[in-house]
Amino acid sequence: MTISGELDLIARAKEGDFVAFERLYEMHRSAIFRTALAITNDRAVAEEILQDTFLRAYKNLTRVRDGVSLSPWLYRIAVNLAYDWTSKQKRWLAAVHNVFERIVNSTSLSPERSLEELEVQNLLYEAINRLEFKQRTTLVLFYLQDFSLTEIAEVMDCPVGTVKSRLHYARTNLKQELLTDRRLPGSLIYEFT
């Protein structure tokens, strides 16, 4: 859907058109769910965050400025809800870099190689889980959702320079975590940093 189509749906939803709001939900639900899942690493919690995000959006839709996409605002709500959940649960999760899509989706691997790749993936998850929340969230939005630095700044309500800094430190800290983990092959470390 075009931005003008989305803006029309937003305007209609603000006027009480529930069908328009349902269409907005359908447009954004997958991406919001994937983001919540990447941050929480829990499907049930991600589903709850998805529902809470849209419930809050519906209740506060009049706050969305005219002529502005709903996406950054929805991501901000979802990220804040995920942050609240991780703070309460003291659980940390992380982003998955594109290389894992290649690993997970590869059907040509032998069973032994698939098991090796799964072990490497789990080690990477562990390393990313040790990053602090803001760095981890920046990685999720940048690598998993392909957000620009400007979009991430809007979602996280901070300057673009702060996003750049968080992304830099996240990469540096992730690289350090991976370098100290002797269980990982060295070539993988540099794919992620």
Secondary structure in CASP SS format (residue, H / E / C, confidence):
PFRMAT SS
TARGET T0000
AUTHOR 0000-0000-0000
METHOD secondary structure of the structure
MODEL  1
M C 1.00
T C 1.00
I H 1.00
S H 1.00
G H 1.00
E H 1.00
L H 1.00
D H 1.00
L H 1.00
I H 1.00
A H 1.00
R H 1.00
A H 1.00
K H 1.00
E C 1.00
G C 1.00
D C 1.00
F H 1.00
V H 1.00
A H 1.00
F H 1.00
E H 1.00
R H 1.00
L H 1.00
Y H 1.00
E H 1.00
M H 1.00
H H 1.00
R H 1.00
S H 1.00
A H 1.00
I H 1.00
F H 1.00
R H 1.00
T H 1.00
A H 1.00
L H 1.00
A H 1.00
I H 1.00
T H 1.00
N C 1.00
D C 1.00
R H 1.00
A H 1.00
V H 1.00
A H 1.00
E H 1.00
E H 1.00
I H 1.00
L H 1.00
Q H 1.00
D H 1.00
T H 1.00
F H 1.00
L H 1.00
R H 1.00
A H 1.00
Y H 1.00
K H 1.00
N C 1.00
L H 1.00
T H 1.00
R H 1.00
V C 1.00
R C 1.00
D C 1.00
G C 1.00
V C 1.00
S C 1.00
L C 1.00
S H 1.00
P H 1.00
W H 1.00
L H 1.00
Y H 1.00
R H 1.00
I H 1.00
A H 1.00
V H 1.00
N H 1.00
L H 1.00
A H 1.00
Y H 1.00
D H 1.00
W H 1.00
T H 1.00
S H 1.00
K H 1.00
Q H 1.00
K C 1.00
R C 1.00
W C 1.00
L C 1.00
A C 1.00
A C 1.00
V C 1.00
H C 1.00
N H 1.00
V H 1.00
F H 1.00
E H 1.00
R H 1.00
I H 1.00
V H 1.00
N H 1.00
S C 1.00
T C 1.00
S C 1.00
L C 1.00
S C 1.00
P H 1.00
E H 1.00
R H 1.00
S H 1.00
L H 1.00
E H 1.00
E H 1.00
L H 1.00
E H 1.00
V H 1.00
Q H 1.00
N H 1.00
L H 1.00
L H 1.00
Y H 1.00
E H 1.00
A H 1.00
I H 1.00
N H 1.00
R C 1.00
L C 1.00
E C 1.00
F H 1.00
K H 1.00
Q H 1.00
R H 1.00
T H 1.00
T H 1.00
L H 1.00
V H 1.00
L H 1.00
F H 1.00
Y H 1.00
L H 1.00
Q C 1.00
D C 1.00
F C 1.00
S C 1.00
L H 1.00
T H 1.00
E H 1.00
I H 1.00
A H 1.00
E H 1.00
V H 1.00
M H 1.00
D C 1.00
C C 1.00
P C 1.00
V H 1.00
G H 1.00
T H 1.00
V H 1.00
K H 1.00
S H 1.00
R H 1.00
L H 1.00
H H 1.00
Y H 1.00
A H 1.00
R H 1.00
T H 1.00
N H 1.00
L H 1.00
K H 1.00
Q H 1.00
E H 1.00
L H 1.00
L H 1.00
T H 1.00
D C 1.00
R C 1.00
R C 1.00
L C 1.00
P C 1.00
G H 1.00
S H 1.00
L H 1.00
I H 1.00
Y H 1.00
E H 1.00
F C 1.00
T C 1.00
END
